[in-house]
Amino acid sequence: MNEQPHAIVRYRTFIAIWALLLLLTALTVAVSRVHLGALNIWAALGIASLKSALVIFFFMHLKYERLIFKLFLLIALLTLALFIGLTFFDVLYR
Amino acid sequence: MNDRGHPAPHKDYAGAKLGMWLFLYTEVLLFGGLFVLYAVYLQRYPQEFAAAAGQLNLVLGAANTVILLTGSLLVALSVSAIRHGSARLAQGFLWGGVVSGVLFLFNKYVEWSTEISHGIYPGSPILEQRAQGEIVFFGLYYITLGLHGLHVLIGAVILAVAAVMTARGSIQQDEFVVLENSGLYWHLVDLVWIFIFPLYYLLL
């Protein structure tokens, strides 16, 4: 697995991502101040997931990595989803 | 580096990074466990969680979000800087990242000392008289944010070490996997906070 590193990400790209992250932070605060019932938590989680994707794919360079790195992420997220899903399967139907 | 015509010591660039990612996934599962607990108790005590969350300091929470996002930006920039060959710039960005961690922890100190002085800490007599859901909320709040704060502290130390290594030349233009992996750790700290902030500070 000894290969050349990925291309250098431009400063401009990182700064644009950072601005987008700040914008999404403002959005999540704004949305949370409106009473939407159960939708509030899903909106918060949705925006947080979007922000995470920006951090993972750009700041952590995952976009520029080989397929195996992306598969690793997928497996980790599936494990976490399974973990959460099975817990709720137990807790909700007790 | 073998294409430059001289034998180089064995280096496994992709392997080193893949190993770091694997370690980060164990961290995701560690925090994942705490988030599962949060989700289960949120589902059980929705009103009490909302009442407790309303007592947190939203301004400090939001400020810390901006601080961590900016710290992440600086560390991401440092990787590009070292690869352009500007070690001084990379060092500057890294120290900026360290400062963001210190600022974050200072805010956390202000926040927690206020809360503790109001008698809100696990096992305090004042908190024990509150509803069960609020006790659970603050218990999870201290353990999750405490563990995250510990990660910020470790991350800031790692960034400082990377900055010193850059100054000494052991991290350089074509030898930067240590810097990249330190950055990955710092970004993970940011990722965890991205979920903590709405779940703890913004709950209605």
Contacts between the chains, C-beta under 8 A, distances in Angstrom:
chain1	res1	chain2	res2	distance
A	1	B	12	5.8
A	1	B	13	7.7
A	1	B	14	4.1
A	1	B	15	4.9
A	1	B	18	7.4
A	2	B	2	8.0
A	2	B	10	7.8
A	2	B	11	6.6
A	2	B	12	5.8
A	2	B	13	6.4
A	2	B	14	7.1
A	2	B	15	8.0
A	3	B	13	7.0
A	3	B	14	5.9
A	5	B	13	6.2
A	5	B	83	7.7
A	5	B	176	7.9
A	8	B	80	5.4
A	8	B	83	4.6
A	8	B	84	6.6
A	9	B	76	7.4
A	9	B	79	7.7
A	9	B	80	5.4
A	10	B	80	7.1
A	11	B	77	6.0
A	11	B	80	6.0
A	14	B	73	5.9
A	14	B	76	4.9
A	14	B	77	5.6
A	14	B	80	7.0
A	15	B	73	7.0
A	17	B	73	7.7
A	18	B	69	6.3
A	18	B	70	7.1
A	18	B	72	7.7
A	18	B	73	4.1
A	21	B	69	4.9
A	22	B	66	6.6
A	22	B	69	6.3
A	25	B	62	7.2
A	25	B	65	5.3
A	25	B	66	6.9
A	25	B	69	7.0
A	25	B	197	7.7
A	28	B	197	7.6
A	28	B	198	5.3
A	28	B	202	6.6
A	29	B	58	7.8
A	29	B	62	6.3
A	29	B	202	6.4
A	32	B	198	6.5
A	32	B	202	3.7
A	32	B	203	7.6
A	32	B	204	6.3
A	33	B	204	7.8
A	35	B	204	6.2
A	40	B	203	7.8
A	40	B	204	5.3
A	41	B	42	7.5
A	41	B	203	7.6
A	44	B	198	3.7
A	44	B	199	6.9
A	44	B	202	6.1
A	44	B	203	8.0
A	45	B	195	7.9
A	45	B	198	7.4
A	47	B	198	7.1
A	48	B	194	5.2
A	48	B	195	5.1
A	48	B	197	7.8
A	48	B	198	5.6
A	51	B	194	4.8
A	52	B	191	5.4
A	52	B	194	5.6
A	52	B	195	7.5
A	55	B	72	6.5
A	55	B	187	5.6
A	55	B	190	6.0
A	55	B	191	5.6
A	55	B	194	7.0
A	56	B	187	7.7
A	56	B	191	7.1
A	58	B	76	7.4
A	59	B	72	5.3
A	59	B	73	7.3
A	59	B	75	7.7
A	59	B	76	4.3
A	59	B	183	7.8
A	59	B	187	5.1
A	59	B	190	7.7
A	60	B	183	7.7
A	60	B	184	5.8
A	60	B	187	4.9
A	61	B	79	7.7
A	61	B	180	7.7
A	65	B	17	7.8
A	66	B	14	7.3
A	68	B	18	7.1
A	69	B	17	7.7
A	69	B	18	6.8
A	69	B	21	6.3
A	72	B	18	7.2
A	72	B	21	5.6
A	72	B	22	7.1
A	72	B	25	7.0
A	73	B	21	7.7
A	76	B	25	4.1
A	76	B	28	5.9
A	76	B	29	7.8
A	79	B	25	8.0
A	79	B	29	7.1
A	80	B	28	6.4
A	80	B	29	6.7
A	80	B	32	4.9
A	83	B	29	7.4
A	83	B	32	6.3
A	83	B	33	7.9
A	83	B	36	6.6
A	84	B	32	7.4
A	84	B	35	7.8
A	84	B	36	5.5
A	84	B	39	6.8
A	87	B	36	5.2
A	87	B	39	7.9
A	87	B	40	6.5
A	88	B	39	7.4
A	88	B	40	7.4
A	88	B	43	7.8
A	91	B	40	5.2
A	91	B	43	7.1
A	92	B	43	7.6
